[in-house]
Amino acid sequence: MARRHRPIPQTATVGILMLAGALLSPAAAQDIRGVEKCTAEAQMERRTGCLQANVEFLHQALMQLERDTREKINALTRDLAVSRTEITTLKSTVTKLDSELAQLRAKADPAAKK
């Protein structure tokens, strides 16, 4: 029987990588505001609680960053749509002005030959 692997959501993957990076790097917990140094705890229950608190803090921080990034992307998408509409309008105006200029030149050329 072959086992099927379900894809891991992108948010979970990023969170796991951030957590792994924070735990594997030396003194990384000291560089992140709100994350406690759990290695000083002698009791396993307190150490586990400390680590769980760190995971929850990092998860909340990751979710906030995801919301902020999503809002920025949505705002930029709206701006892009407005810019594309403006570009289309400007292109049609330039085309119209080019045709009017060509007509004016056509009218001016026979008068210049006389």
C-alpha positions as CSV (number, residue, x, y, z in Angstrom):
1,M,0.0,0.0,0.0
2,A,1.5,3.3,-1.1
3,R,1.2,6.2,1.3
4,R,0.0,9.5,-0.1
5,H,1.8,12.6,1.1
6,R,-0.3,15.7,1.7
7,P,1.4,18.9,0.8
8,I,2.4,21.1,3.7
9,P,0.8,24.6,3.6
10,Q,3.2,27.3,2.8
11,T,2.6,29.2,6.1
12,A,3.4,26.1,8.1
13,T,6.6,25.5,6.1
14,V,7.8,29.1,6.7
15,G,6.9,28.8,10.4
16,I,8.8,25.5,10.8
17,L,11.8,27.0,9.0
18,M,11.8,30.1,11.2
19,L,11.4,28.0,14.4
20,A,14.2,25.7,13.3
21,G,16.5,28.6,12.5
22,A,15.7,30.2,15.8
23,L,16.4,27.0,17.8
24,L,19.5,26.0,15.9
25,S,21.4,29.3,15.9
26,P,23.3,30.2,19.0
27,A,21.7,32.8,21.2
28,A,19.0,33.4,18.6
29,A,16.4,33.5,21.4
30,Q,18.1,36.5,22.8
31,D,17.8,38.4,19.5
32,I,14.0,38.0,19.2
33,R,11.9,40.2,21.5
34,G,9.4,38.1,23.4
35,V,11.2,34.8,23.1
36,E,12.5,33.4,26.3
37,K,15.7,31.4,26.8
38,C,14.4,28.0,27.9
39,T,17.7,26.1,28.4
40,A,18.1,27.6,31.9
41,E,15.0,25.8,33.2
42,A,15.9,22.6,35.2
43,Q,12.5,21.1,35.4
44,M,11.3,19.4,32.2
45,E,7.7,20.7,32.7
46,R,8.8,24.3,33.0
47,R,11.2,23.9,30.0
48,T,8.4,22.4,27.9
49,G,6.0,25.2,28.9
50,C,8.7,27.7,28.0
51,L,9.2,26.2,24.6
52,Q,5.5,26.0,24.0
53,A,5.2,29.7,24.9
54,N,8.0,30.5,22.4
55,V,6.2,28.5,19.7
56,E,3.0,30.3,20.4
57,F,4.7,33.7,20.3
58,L,6.5,32.9,17.1
59,H,3.2,31.5,15.6
60,Q,1.4,34.8,16.5
61,A,4.2,36.9,15.1
62,L,4.2,34.8,11.9
63,M,0.4,35.2,11.5
64,Q,0.7,39.0,12.0
65,L,3.4,39.2,9.4
66,E,1.3,37.2,7.0
67,R,-1.7,39.5,7.5
68,D,0.5,42.6,7.0
69,T,2.0,41.2,3.9
70,R,-1.3,40.1,2.5
71,E,-2.7,43.7,3.1
72,K,0.3,45.2,1.3
73,I,-0.1,42.8,-1.7
74,N,-3.8,43.6,-1.9
75,A,-3.1,47.3,-1.9
76,L,-0.4,47.0,-4.5
77,T,-2.7,44.9,-6.7
78,R,-5.3,47.6,-6.5
79,D,-2.7,50.2,-7.4
80,L,-1.5,48.1,-10.3
81,A,-5.1,47.8,-11.7
82,V,-5.6,51.5,-11.5
83,S,-2.2,52.1,-13.2
84,R,-3.1,49.7,-16.0
85,T,-6.4,51.4,-16.6
86,E,-4.6,54.8,-16.7
87,I,-2.0,53.4,-19.1
88,T,-4.8,52.1,-21.4
89,T,-6.5,55.5,-21.4
90,L,-3.2,57.3,-22.1
91,K,-2.4,55.0,-25.0
92,S,-5.8,55.6,-26.6
93,T,-5.3,59.4,-26.1
94,V,-1.8,59.2,-27.8
95,T,-3.3,57.2,-30.7
96,K,-6.1,59.8,-31.1
97,L,-3.6,62.6,-31.1
98,D,-1.3,60.9,-33.6
99,S,-4.2,60.4,-36.0
100,E,-5.3,64.1,-35.6
101,L,-1.7,65.2,-36.2
102,A,-1.5,63.0,-39.3
103,Q,-4.7,64.7,-40.6
104,L,-3.3,68.2,-39.9
105,R,-0.1,67.3,-41.7
106,A,-2.0,66.0,-44.7
107,K,-4.0,69.2,-44.9
108,A,-0.9,71.4,-44.5
109,D,1.2,69.5,-47.2
110,P,-1.0,70.5,-50.2
111,A,-1.1,74.1,-49.0
112,A,2.7,74.1,-48.8
113,K,3.1,72.9,-52.4
114,K,1.1,75.8,-53.8
